[in-house]
Amino acid sequence: MYGIVRYSFSIVAAVCVAAFTGKPALGQEGYDAAKGRDLYIAHCSACHQASGEGLPGVFPPLKGSGVVNKDDATKHIHAVLDGMEGARAGGVVYASAMPPFAGMLSDAEIAGIIDYERSAWGNHGNPVTAAQVAAERAAPSELKRISFP
C-alpha cells in the first residue's frame, strides 16, 4: 500500500512541477528540441530561412508570427499538415505555395517542427503534442487558405 501511495505522489508531484516550471508535462516529455530543429532545417528552412525571417514578399516569416505565437495552435498545425497558398502575413499576400507535410511526416515529427517554431527566435507559442497533431490530421481541414496576422 505504501508503495502505491508513494508512486501516486511521485506522479502528482511530477505533473505539478511541470505545470509550474514550464517543463514538458506527461505525454510531452519525449520532445527533443534538437530533433525539432533538425526537422525544421531539413523541411522548412529553405523557404522560411534558418532565422525564421522568411524571404520578404516571397515566403512569410515565422519569427514573431501571430499564428506561431497564438495560444491555440490549430491553424499552425493545419498549415504544416495541409500546406497553403496565398497566405496573408502582416498585410502581405504570399503567393508562393507551401507544400503539405501530412503525407511525408509523422505526427511526432510535425509536432517537433511546430514546437521548434513556437519556441525559437523569441517566439512564445504553447507547445503541441503528437496527439494534437493526430487529432487535427483526422479532422476535416477548412484551413486551406490561412491568413497570418
C-alpha positions in Angstrom: 0.0 0.0 0.0 2.8 2.4 0.9 4.4 1.8 -2.4 1.3 2.7 -4.3 0.7 5.9 -2.4 4.4 6.9 -2.8 4.2 6.1 -6.5 1.0 8.1 -6.9 2.5 11.1 -5.1 5.5 11.0 -7.4 3.3 11.2 -10.4 1.3 14.1 -9.0 4.5 15.9 -8.0 5.9 15.5 -11.5 2.8 17.0 -13.1 2.8 19.9 -10.6 6.5 20.6 -11.3 5.8 20.5 -15.0 2.9 22.9 -14.6 4.9 25.4 -12.5 8.2 25.3 -14.2 7.1 25.3 -17.8 8.9 22.0 -18.4 7.1 19.4 -20.6 4.2 17.6 -18.9 3.4 13.9 -19.2 2.9 13.0 -22.8 5.3 15.7 -23.9 8.4 14.5 -22.2 9.6 13.0 -25.4 10.1 16.4 -27.1 13.6 16.7 -28.4 14.5 20.3 -29.2 17.5 19.3 -31.3 15.4 16.9 -33.4 12.7 19.6 -33.9 15.4 22.0 -35.1 16.9 19.4 -37.4 13.5 18.6 -38.9 12.9 22.4 -39.4 16.2 22.8 -41.1 15.6 19.8 -43.4 12.0 20.7 -44.4 11.3 24.4 -43.7 14.4 26.5 -43.7 14.9 26.7 -47.4 11.9 28.9 -47.6 11.4 30.3 -44.1 15.2 30.6 -43.5 17.2 29.3 -40.6 16.5 32.6 -38.9 12.7 32.2 -39.2 12.5 35.5 -41.0 11.3 34.1 -44.4 12.0 36.0 -47.6 10.3 39.4 -47.9 7.4 39.1 -50.4 8.1 35.5 -51.2 7.9 33.4 -48.0 6.3 34.6 -44.8 8.3 35.0 -41.5 7.7 32.6 -38.7 9.7 34.8 -36.3 7.1 36.9 -34.5 4.2 35.4 -36.4 0.8 35.7 -34.8 -0.2 32.2 -35.8 3.0 30.7 -34.4 2.7 32.7 -31.1 -1.1 32.2 -30.7 -2.1 30.0 -27.7 -4.4 27.9 -29.9 -2.1 26.0 -32.3 -4.8 24.7 -34.6 -4.0 27.0 -37.6 -0.3 26.3 -37.1 -0.8 22.6 -37.1 -3.0 22.7 -40.3 -0.5 25.0 -42.1 2.1 22.3 -41.7 -0.2 19.3 -42.3 -2.1 20.8 -45.3 0.2 23.4 -46.7 -1.2 26.6 -48.1 -1.1 29.1 -50.9 -2.0 32.8 -50.9 -1.4 33.3 -47.2 -1.5 36.8 -45.8 1.0 37.9 -43.1 1.4 41.4 -41.8 -0.7 42.7 -44.7 1.4 41.0 -47.4 0.0 38.2 -49.5 2.5 35.4 -50.1 1.6 33.7 -53.4 4.3 31.0 -53.1 2.8 27.6 -52.3 3.8 25.8 -49.1 3.6 22.0 -49.6 1.6 19.8 -47.3 3.7 17.6 -45.0 0.9 15.3 -43.8 1.9 12.6 -46.4 5.6 12.6 -45.5 6.0 13.3 -41.8 4.6 11.6 -38.7 2.5 13.3 -36.1 5.6 13.3 -33.8 7.8 14.9 -36.5 5.2 17.6 -37.2 4.8 18.3 -33.5 8.6 18.6 -33.3 8.8 21.1 -36.1 5.9 23.1 -34.7 7.4 23.1 -31.2 10.7 24.3 -32.5 9.0 27.1 -34.5 6.9 28.1 -31.4 10.0 28.3 -29.2 12.7 29.7 -31.5 13.6 33.2 -32.4 11.9 34.7 -29.4 8.5 33.1 -30.2 6.4 32.0 -27.2 3.6 29.8 -28.6 2.3 26.9 -26.5 3.9 23.5 -27.4 1.9 20.9 -29.1 1.8 17.1 -28.8 1.8 14.4 -31.4 -1.7 13.5 -30.1 -2.9 17.1 -31.0 -1.4 16.7 -34.5 -3.1 13.4 -34.9 -6.5 14.8 -33.9 -6.1 17.7 -36.3 -5.0 15.3 -39.1 -8.2 13.3 -38.5 -10.4 16.5 -38.5 -11.7 17.9 -41.8 -9.5 20.8 -42.8 -11.2 24.1 -43.5 -7.9 26.0 -43.3 -6.5 25.6 -46.9 -6.1 29.3 -47.1 -4.7 30.6 -43.9 -4.1 34.3 -43.1 -1.2 35.1 -40.8 -1.9 38.3 -38.8 
